[in-house]
Amino acid sequence: MADKDRIEINPKIMGGKPVIRGTRVPVELILRRLAEGATDELLLDAYPTLTKEDIRAALAYAAGSIAHEEVHAVEK
């Protein structure tokens, strides 16, 4: 399943931040926890509504967001 099928952006849920569809678990939370060293298993234990596919979708969503970001270099 594509990340767009697992990620939801709704202004009525978590202020419009991207969340895992059907939950109130923000993509940002998953990314921060992984960056802090959390394993998939720790995330799944802490957030029982998540699946491994949801975690992968959060990573894919972040990668896609960065890939489409415009970067403006500033010369010194």
Secondary structure by P-SEA (a helix, b strand, c coil): ccccccbbbbccccccccccccccccaaaaaaaaaacccaaaaaaacccccaaaaaaaaaaaaaaaaabbbbbbcc
